Amino acid sequence: MGEQGDILIEQRRLGSYLRIAAVCAVSGLEVTFVAPADAGQALINALAASKLAHARARAQNAAEPPPPAHIARGVVV
């Protein structure tokens, strides 16, 4: 899906909702979410792409170094 690669989607119906696992084929990043059992495939694909983009952004932010100690909150002992 776009330059990020294909998204592999697994759907499992659990009562009145679907448990969806989406995996980026390029990076292997996986997200899971739930949707109504009657949700259309287009909605599920859009949610999967959105969740993966959010997870990618969080992973990039986590990779940034922490701020210097003089800027960080709290007391340095």
Buried (B, 14 or more C-beta within 10 A) or exposed (E): BEEBEEBEBEBEEEEEBBEBBBBBEEEEBBBEBEBEEEBEEEEBBEBBBEBBBEBBEEEEEEEEEEEEEEEEEEEEE
